[in-house]
Amino acid sequence: MSIFQGCGTFFHVKVLIPCLLTLLFVSCLGGPTPAPPNLAGRNPSTGASPNLAGTRSRQDTPTGEKLNPLPPESRTEIQRRLVQKALSLLGHTSLTFEGASFSSDCSGFVLAAYYLSGIDLRKEYAQKTGNGVRRLYQIALSHRLLSTGNLPVAGDVLFWDNTYDADGDGRPNDELTHTGIVVSSYSNGRVDYVHYHVSRGIVQESMNLYQPDRESLNAPMRIREPGKPRPEKWLAGQLYRAYGRLWYLQDADWVHR
């Protein structure tokens, strides 16, 4: 017998109508807001998928694992240029090239290396506010190119917090105080980078994002204050915040000089 036959007709219709109305209401609301695109996915400029070195969590990476760096031949041309230019600046303290001058500090180094590689970030950099590191961070943030997942790869811009006591209050509350550029990364969490050292100029150093507390695997990053003990966190891996894949901007009209 059909549910619409006999004495049960009224009961079933009475039950079905509220159910149908509920389903209609839910469908109008829609599903959850989609998550932002994964930076490890496709390049928004070229549609290509970048090769990432290492995607496991820190806890899943065994100590002493054989190093498997991102093969140089799998890098894009812009990544190769960025690594080449960053390494060519080792030892420099002054950053004036091809008629362009950059500040002698960490953000000036990043701007210079990108400029020499064909990506001129100065226009948008000038439109941002805050210190140089924060401006670079805001550029990456505005283009949705920031990430803390996976390991950074060659050409990525690194960001650190609390590398010095910027506000002088003696507390570790100083965000976005240092930046640098990745030249290689490895499956065991090691990241080699070039940055502007406050006393030695442009240097290459390493950190390990899977073992950030091991002094032997992480370069000192926080500037030591005379007469004061080191804070609890002072190594590069401990103070690391995020990376920005600013080389994805290579096809933007405003970055070409």
C-alpha positions in Angstrom: 0.0 0.0 0.0 1.3 3.5 -0.8 2.1 5.8 2.1 -0.4 8.2 0.6 -3.3 5.6 0.8 -5.6 4.9 3.6 -5.8 6.5 7.0 -2.0 6.9 7.1 -2.0 9.6 4.4 -2.4 12.6 6.7 0.3 11.4 9.1 2.9 10.8 6.5 2.3 14.0 4.7 2.5 15.8 8.0 5.9 14.3 8.7 7.3 14.7 5.2 6.6 18.4 4.7 8.7 19.6 7.7 11.5 17.3 6.5 11.5 18.7 3.0 11.4 22.3 4.3 14.4 21.5 6.5 16.4 20.1 3.6 15.6 23.1 1.5 16.7 25.5 4.2 20.0 23.6 4.7 20.7 23.6 1.0 20.2 27.3 0.8 22.8 27.9 3.5 25.4 26.1 1.6 28.4 24.1 2.8 31.4 25.2 4.9 33.6 28.0 3.5 36.3 26.4 1.3 39.8 26.4 2.7 42.3 28.6 1.1 44.4 26.9 -1.7 47.3 24.9 -0.4 50.6 26.6 -1.2 52.1 23.2 -1.9 49.6 22.9 -4.8 49.6 24.6 -8.2 51.5 27.7 -9.0 48.8 30.4 -9.5 50.9 32.1 -12.2 51.9 29.1 -14.3 49.6 26.3 -13.2 52.7 24.1 -12.5 53.1 22.1 -9.3 56.3 22.9 -7.4 58.5 20.2 -6.1 58.6 20.3 -2.3 61.4 18.7 -0.3 59.9 16.9 2.6 56.2 17.0 3.7 56.2 15.1 6.9 55.7 16.5 10.4 58.6 17.0 12.7 57.6 14.0 14.8 57.6 11.7 11.8 61.2 12.5 10.7 63.8 10.1 12.2 67.0 11.4 13.5 69.9 10.8 11.1 67.8 10.2 8.0 69.8 10.3 4.8 69.7 13.7 3.3 67.7 14.0 0.1 67.9 17.6 -1.1 65.6 19.0 -3.7 67.4 18.1 -7.0 68.8 21.2 -8.7 67.5 20.1 -12.0 63.9 20.1 -10.8 64.0 23.7 -9.7 62.4 26.3 -11.9 64.5 28.8 -13.7 63.5 31.6 -11.3 64.5 29.4 -8.3 67.9 28.8 -9.9 68.5 32.5 -10.5 67.5 33.4 -6.9 69.9 30.8 -5.4 72.7 32.0 -7.8 72.1 35.7 -6.9 71.8 35.1 -3.2 75.1 33.1 -3.1 76.8 35.7 -5.3 76.2 38.3 -2.5 78.0 36.3 0.2 80.4 38.6 2.0 78.8 41.8 0.9 77.9 44.5 3.3 76.9 47.2 0.7 73.9 46.5 -1.6 74.2 48.8 -4.6 73.8 47.2 -8.0 73.1 48.2 -11.6 72.0 51.7 -10.5 69.7 50.4 -7.7 70.5 50.8 -4.0 69.1 48.7 -1.1 69.4 49.1 2.6 72.3 47.2 4.3 70.1 44.9 6.3 68.1 41.7 6.0 65.2 43.0 4.1 67.5 45.0 1.8 69.3 41.7 1.0 66.0 40.0 0.0 64.9 42.9 -2.1 68.4 43.0 -3.8 68.5 39.2 -4.5 65.0 39.3 -6.0 65.8 42.4 -8.0 68.9 40.9 -9.5 66.8 37.8 -10.4 64.3 39.9 -12.3 61.7 40.4 -9.7 61.4 44.0 -8.4 59.4 44.1 -5.2 60.2 47.7 -4.4 57.0 49.2 -5.6 54.7 47.1 -3.5 57.2 47.1 -0.6 57.0 51.0 -0.5 53.2 50.7 -0.2 53.3 48.6 2.9 53.9 49.7 6.5 56.1 48.7 9.3 59.7 47.5 9.3 61.3 45.9 6.2 60.6 42.4 7.4 56.9 43.2 8.0 56.6 44.8 4.6 57.9 41.6 2.9 55.6 39.5 5.1 52.6 41.7 4.1 53.4 41.3 0.4 53.4 37.5 0.8 50.2 37.7 2.9 48.3 39.9 0.4 49.0 37.4 -2.4 48.3 34.4 -0.3 51.8 33.1 -0.6 52.5 32.5 3.1 52.8 29.0 4.6 54.0 27.2 7.6 53.3 23.7 6.2 55.8 21.5 4.4 59.5 22.7 4.2 60.4 25.9 2.4 62.3 25.4 -0.9 64.9 27.2 -2.9 64.0 30.9 -3.4 61.4 31.0 -0.6 61.7 34.0 1.8 62.0 33.0 5.4 60.6 35.0 8.4 61.7 34.9 12.0 60.4 36.4 15.2 62.2 37.6 18.3 65.7 37.7 16.8 66.4 40.8 18.9 64.6 42.8 21.6 63.1 45.3 19.2 60.9 47.2 21.7 63.5 46.9 24.5 61.1 45.5 27.1 63.1 42.3 27.7 60.3 40.0 26.6 60.0 37.7 23.6 57.2 39.5 22.0 58.8 41.0 18.9 57.3 39.7 15.7 58.8 39.7 12.3 62.3 40.8 13.1 64.4 39.0 10.5 64.3 37.5 7.0 66.4 35.5 4.5 66.3 33.4 1.4 66.4 29.5 1.1 69.1 28.1 -1.0 68.4 24.4 -0.4 66.2 22.2 1.8 66.4 18.5 2.8 64.1 15.7 3.7 65.5 15.5 7.3 64.3 19.1 8.0 67.5 20.9 7.3 67.2 24.3 5.5 70.2 26.2 4.2 69.6 29.9 3.8 71.4 33.2 3.1 70.8 36.3 5.2 72.3 39.5 6.3 74.1 39.0 9.6 74.2 42.1 11.8 78.0 41.9 12.2 79.3 39.8 9.4 77.3 41.0 6.4 75.7 38.4 4.1 76.3 34.8 5.1 75.0 31.3 4.6 73.8 29.3 7.6 71.5 26.4 8.4 68.6 25.4 10.6 66.6 22.2 11.1 62.8 22.6 11.3 62.3 19.0 12.5 64.8 19.4 15.3 64.7 23.2 16.2 66.1 22.8 19.7 69.4 21.1 18.7 72.2 23.6 18.9 74.4 21.5 16.6 71.8 21.7 13.8 70.7 25.3 14.1 72.7 28.5 13.8 72.3 31.1 16.5 69.7 33.6 15.4 68.9 35.9 18.3 71.3 38.8 18.8 73.1 38.2 22.2 72.9 41.1 24.6 76.1 41.7 26.6 75.9 40.8 30.2 72.6 38.9 29.8 72.0 35.1 29.6 70.6 33.7 26.4 66.8 33.5 26.4 65.1 30.1 26.2 64.7 30.3 22.5 67.6 31.7 20.5 68.3 29.2 17.6 67.2 29.7 14.0 64.8 26.8 14.1 63.2 27.9 17.3 62.5 31.5 16.1 61.3 30.5 12.6 57.8 31.7 11.8 56.9 31.0 8.2 58.0 31.3 4.6 56.7 33.3 1.7 56.9 31.9 -1.9 57.4 35.4 -3.4 59.0 33.9 -6.6 55.4 33.0 -7.6 55.1 36.7 -8.4 57.5 36.4 -11.4 54.7 36.8 -13.9 53.1 39.8 -12.2 53.4 43.0 -14.4 54.5 45.2 -11.5 57.6 43.2 -10.5 59.4 43.6 -13.8 62.0 46.3 -14.1 
